[in-house]
Amino acid sequence: MVHQLPKLPYAEDALAPQMSRETLEYHYGKHHQAYVNNLNHLIADTAYADMSLEEIVMKADGAIFNNAAQAWNHTFFFYSLSPSPKSMPSGTLAAAIDRDFGSFDGLKEQFSKAAAGLFGSGWVWLVKDDPSKLSILAESNAGNPLRRWLTPLLCIDVWEHAYYIDYRNRRPDFIQNFWDFVDWSVVEERFVK
């Protein structure tokens, strides 16, 4: 199986100016593509060659895990965003957010704090466990909640390549603007699956 870079669900300039075309050209077109290319090279003629990306994330370690997880994480991240998003959760997800974080603003505050405070590079995730309790998980490097048997609902990429072109070293500004593009209809679909 050859893994492919999935097509973005919007144009590369659709999230500008908060996330510029240049950022997407590098973040998606170069970094994301490199993880996919590296993965295909690393798994050739191995036991991972015919596995899905998710299976590789669950079973691999070392360089194969890192590239598979980064490919998976980036796709998940880009597909969480929209230039015309549903701006607030509703229904059972909204009720779960109120239950577990006190309010939607409480979720945003705790998630943003985790994203700003993650040392170095990595990902911050909104996840649910088996009984549908929500929590925030900060993972270094290519960390992925699937490895903890958690269901990912939303993530933010806090590797510098995600924001440095537009924000330089101002990660909190990137995080603040991230919320403008989160498509809660996508997150709701993930929650009810």
Steps between C-alpha positions, in 0.01 A plus 500: 500500500630843410382776729395826339485858621126565533363802318423797722124560536555871424734719294847573638408867546157435653614548862694822433605729649511306831651201320660627181535326166876488564445318830275245330746458215770407750298332774278293274690497171848437637490373862188283468613373160844414642346283773298311240803458271725389786241252619464342156878467477533353851225239469598364158562124529407489871209356696346851493486521120134391473367660819273801524644816646305449822629144536857622458446770764374235742775242434821673395776670691805708414517680167208306351273603789622861490427542129172308508372690802606834357322419172186392692512793744539758225208363300285503814607858576439639150163325475389662830522846347277690261488853356126499582475283811217423735630728775358328810422144601142394558302195607664217689851638446405838647344323799817291550717813479284673763517190721877449474631857464226713653431685174618541142718789615642271770599245236663766283690643797632161619584381147677827416697491825615143426598598143693809613670306781612193307878519508663455161307343216187290504123485494217579737186292466140507611420133557226279635540175686275196481215640712522828301674709767692783335853601590797689363817311416834668424738278301861572410636453148277262301288387796158367409210414735413185305799342675322562832172352374339845501281644225645823356249776432711809435868589496733793459848470358748696713812410303656829393447418133125537564524867587849648464451664160193694618569542871876451549538402868150613603340158551218644718386723212487199268298307759256788546437524124472120466156515663367713211535204263402198711201338330289369786280304259806281427579464871136409573509224235813356661338515844189302404686229304 
